[in-house]
Amino acid sequence: MNGVLDTVLFVEVFVTLFVIMDPVGTVPIFLSLTSGRSAATARKAAWQAVTVSFVVITAFAFFGQQILTYLHISLPALQCAGGLLLLLVALELLTGNEKEPTATAGANVALVPLGTPLLAGPGAIVATMLFVRDVDSFGTLSAVSLGIIAVHGFLWAAMRFSLPILRVIKESGVLLVTRIAGLLLSAIAVQLVADAVRAFIAGEG
C-alpha cells in the first residue's frame, strides 16, 4: 500500500505549487525579459529558468531542514516569513501594482530573476519543504516528486509557447488570471501564517 502513488497528495502539491509559481502569470514577464532576443535564445532561457528553479526547489527539499538547523531557524519561522512575503506578492497581484523586473544588458535573465526568485521563490520553497516533511512512504515521495516535476513542466510550456498563449488569451486574459491567482495566493499565504502560529503555540517553534 505504501508503494501506491498518493493521488490526493499529488493533486495538493501540484495545485499549491501551480498557484504559487503561476505559469500563466509568468508569460508577460518572460516576454518582457526576453524581448529583442532571438527565438532560439528565448527557448534556451525557458529551459534554463525551469532547470534553475527545479534545482533550487530540489536542493531545499533535500537539504532545507539541515540549513535551517545550522542557522537555528525553525520551519514555522520560515513558514511564517514565507507566508508574509507571499501575502505581499498576492496584494501586488490583486491591486495591479506588481513591479516587473527588467533585464540587465548582457545578463542571463534565465538565472536571475526568472529561475530565482520569480519561480523558485520563498513561497514555493517553504511549501515544498512542508510537503517533504510529511513524506513517510514511497507513495507519498512519488506524489511530491511528480507534483514538482509536473508544475515545472507547465512552467516550461508556458514560457516556451508564450507568444501563442498571449495571442490566444490576450492582455485582458492574463490580467484576469493574475487577479484570480492573487486571490488564491493570498489565501495560501494566510494559511501558511496560521499554520505557523499554531505550530508556535504547540511548541514546535
Buried (B, 14 or more C-beta within 10 A) or exposed (E): EEEEBBEEBBEBBBBBBBBBBBBBBBBBBBBEBBEEEEEEEBBBBBEBBBBBBBEBBBEBBEEBBEEBEEEEEBBBBBBBBBBBBBBEBBBBBBEEEBEEBEBEEEEBBBBBBBBBBBBBBBBBBBBBBBBBEEBEEEBBBBBBBBBBEBBBEBBBBBBBBBEEBBEEBEEEBBBEBBBBBBEBBBEBBBBBBEBBBEBBEEEEB
